[in-house]
Amino acid sequence: MSNINVALTEKELNTAISGLLFSCSVNVVSNTNLEYQTEMLQLAKKLKELKPDIKLSNIEFVKEDDYEDEVSSLLLEAFKDNMEITTFEGI
């Protein structure tokens, strides 16, 4: 496995650490406003630029006809080739 170096602003570093901590514990709650969700998506897209074909094998996207948030469809478009896509019936 090769090393990948990335330069992050302090805000991006804060967003990355916060997102990781939220993902690894059910006892961490998160801000769910559109601005923060958009920051997380933009950071994920920036990191993906380091290895565009990266496979995200530990997560799946649940595809729906209508999403309750504005970010899900953007996330699917940006990462559809990087993760498995499923439905609620497939979970």
C-alpha positions, 0 to 999 in steps of 0.5 A: 500500500502506498502513502498518499499525502494531502494538504488540508485547511484547518476547517477541512481537517476539522470536518474530516476528524468530525466525520470520522468520529461520527461514523465510528460511534453511535454516541457522537451526534452531528450537525446536519445542516446543509452547509455542513453536509456540503462541506463534508461532500466537498472534502470527500470529493477533494480526497477522491481526486487523490485516487479517483478509482478508489473502492469504498468497500465498507459503505453502501449507498441506499438508492431511493426515488426521492431523498429527504436531503439535498446532498444524497443525489449529489453524493450518488452522482460523485461516488456511484462508481466507488461504492456499492449501490443498494435499496432498502429491500437489499439491506 
